Amino acid sequence: MPMAADDIAEMIRSAIPDAQVEITDLAGDGDHYSARVVSESFRGVSRVKQHQAVYAALGGRMGGVLHALQLTTAVPN
């Protein structure tokens, strides 16, 4: 069963409260998404650690319920 974009955004915001999250359904199938996550908590943190924080927020759903996520992380300007 595909995962809704709103559910993905909510899970990320729950784990990273100050996050600005933009989710795009890349294929229209609810299975392939792009996410842009901007958070002050990423400042000074390596890109790998930023991505790990987002994946941790998804609670192990990557590769299962959530098939593919193209992820971009950033700090606010």
PyMOL commands that set and color helices and strands:
alter all, ss='L'
color gray80, all
select helices_A, chain A and resi 5-15+40-42+47-57
alter helices_A, ss='H'
color red, helices_A
select strands_A, chain A and resi 20-25+32-38+68-74
alter strands_A, ss='S'
color yellow, strands_A
deselect
rebuild
show_as cartoon
